[in-house]
Amino acid sequence: MRTQVAIVGAGPAGLLLGALLHRAGIDNVVLEQRSADYVLGRIRAGVLEQVAMDLLREAGVAGRMDAQGLPHRGFEMAFGERRLRIDLHALTGKQVMVYGQTEVTRDLMDHRRLSGRTTVYEAEDVQPHGFDGDHPWVGYRHGGIGQRLDADFIIGCDGFHGVCRSAVPADALQTFEKVYPFGWLGLLADTPPVNEELIYGHTERGFMLASMRSHQRSRYYLQCLLDDKLEQWSDEAFWAELRRRLPADVAARLATGPSIEKSIAPLRSFVAEPLRFGRLFLAGDAAHIVPPTGAKGLNLAASDVGLLAQALTEFYGGSVAGIDHYSRRALARVWKAERFSWWFTSLMHRFPDTGGFGLRMQQAEFDYLCGSVAAQTVLAENYVGLPLG
């Protein structure tokens, strides 16, 4: 089999890239290790930046998002019982959209299937080859039979543990990483959200986030220990701890119910450089990870593939400038998002070694935010997403 662009990974990054390339008339095939049901079953982010929304509309897959998504013009921060609303729209003229990553993936899958493009699920032993020359190809097995996919380019959208980054020679790659000393315990429930906008909370018991997926489906997070186990956290224990961390007036209207999904995720920051190796490019979680504070993961993946779609369209139009500058352009935006996620995480969480001085620094930062429109504007600009560049 031959195609112009081989995309490894059928998460939202790979599928969005495929949709953007299809719209530009560029043939592509997606290879995915897991089944379609497994990919759809992953519960992830739920806040879309303006850039991500614009790219979904450009790709022609935004109909359900625009009809069912929840536009948010602001969010709240709580520091103990003190509250601050960040008015995104007043400060930047922009907003974000609450629309779950699962729904984004479903829309992209449906669009790909209806347009008749090839996706190979349950592709085993996927391995990129020949990307240091002009004729790259991907080997894999499907149904127990060895297969070869020839292409002009290979795009690794296969996640942090994927095969594409690991196929790069170690001496060609530089990585940067920070591991945080806590995790997030998340719970999804079919209960009305406790607030019409998201609330990020710093409490003496640890961080909490009150979020949502719809008017009837809530998503909540609690800072937890890295060695916590799910069996330690019954639904009742989760709701009780969330109620302790919410501001008192908000806790009074908390609706509880059985969880649909519950999980613990560690927090880390990670960046690989560069993002191009001959005819192999990295995008999304294959290239970088951010802590979920501020919801940059999916949005960074979208901006990566937006830049790649531009670059490949230019290539097939006769210019190599886009592919030559992709890594530099993408990394410039990645590092700004890493900085924001690190800052927001550092402000809102309780660290084991913070001590009295560190806590006073967090309080002073929050005080400054409360009294400075300039500081709130910086926060808002980063939250709604920086320009694609």
Residue, then its C-alpha position, 0 to 999 in steps of 0.5 A: m500500500r502507498t500513500q502520501v502521508a502515513i500517520v501513526g496514531a488515531g487519537p485526536a492529533g492523528l485524526l485531525l491531521g488526516a482531516l486537514l490533509h484530506r481537505a487539502g487533497i493530500d492522501n493519508v493513511v492512519l495506523e493505530q495499535r488499539s481498537a477504535d472502541y479503546v481509543l474512544g474509551r479514553i477519558r481525557a481533556g475537555v477544554l478547547e482553545q480558539v486555535a483548536m476550535d478554528l482547526l476543527r472548523e477548517a477541517g469540516v468536523a465542528g458541527r456537533m461541537d458548535a451545536q452541543g459544546l459549552p462556550h465559556r467566557g471565563f473561569e474562577m480561581a479559589f484560594g481558600e475562601r477567596r475567589l477571583r473570576i478571570d473574565l476571558h472575553a473581556l480581557t482578550g475578546k476570546q473564549v474557550m469551549v467545553y467539549g470533551q476529547t472523547e467527543v472530538t475523537r468521535d467526530l473525527m472518526d465519523h468524518r474519516r469513515l464517511s469520507g472513505r479514508t483508510t484507517v487500520y486499527e489493531a495494527e501490531d508491531v508498527q515500525p517506521h523505516g527509511f525516514d533518513g532518506d527520501h523513501p520512508w515506509v512503515g512496517y506493521r502486522h494486521g490480522g497476523i499478516g505482515q504489511r508495508l505502507d510506503a509514504d512520502f512522510i511519516i507523522g508520529c502522533d502515537g503518544f508518549h509511549g509510541v514507537c515513532r520517537s523511540a525509533v529516532p537515534a538517541d544521539a539525535l534527540q534531546t529531552f527535557e522532563k519535570v515530574y511533579p510529586f503528586g497526581w490527579l484523581g479524576l471522577l466523571a459523573d452524570t450529575p449537574p455541574v456544581n458551577e456554570e464555569l470551571i473552578y480551580g481551587h487551592t486549599e490546605r488539603g490540596f488542589m481541586l478542579a470543578s469542571m464539566r462535559s455538559h449541563q448534565r455531566s460533571r468532571y472533578y479532580l482532586q490532587c492526590l498522592l502519587d502512590d494512592k490507589l483507586e481502591q482507596w477512593s470509593d465514590e463516597a470518599f471522593w465526594a466527601e473530600l471534594r466537598r471539603r475542598l470546594p468553597a463553602d457556598v459552592a459545596a452546599r449545591l454539590a450534586t453527587g452520584p455514582s461515577i462513570e469513570k474514575s482514574i489517577a494520573p501522574l503529572r509531568s512536563f516533557v519536551a523532545e527536541p527537535l520534532r523533525f528527523g528527515r521524513l519523520f515528524l513528531a506531534g502531540d504527546a509523542a513530542h511533549i506532555v504538559p500537566p493538565t492544569g490549564a488544559k493544554g495537552l489536546n490544544l498543543a496537539a491541535s496546534d502541532v498538526g495545524l502547523l504540519a498541515q500547512a507545511l505539507t500543503e506547502f510542500y506539495g505546492g512546491s515549497v519546503a519552507g514549511i517542513d523546514h521550519y515546523s520544528r522551530r515554530a511548533l517548539a516556540r509555542v510548546w515551550k510557552a504552553e509548558r511555561f504557563s502549565w508549570w506556572f499554573t500548577s505551581l500556583m494552585h497545588r500544595f507541594p510536599d516541600t513548599g513550607g511556610f515561605g512557599l505558601r506565602m509566595q503562592q498567596a502573594e501571587f494570588d493577591y497580585l492577580c486579584g489586584s492587577v488587570a495586567a496580570q489577569t490579562v497575561l493569564a487570560e491570554n495564555y488560557v485561551g491560547l496563544p496564536l498559532g504562529 
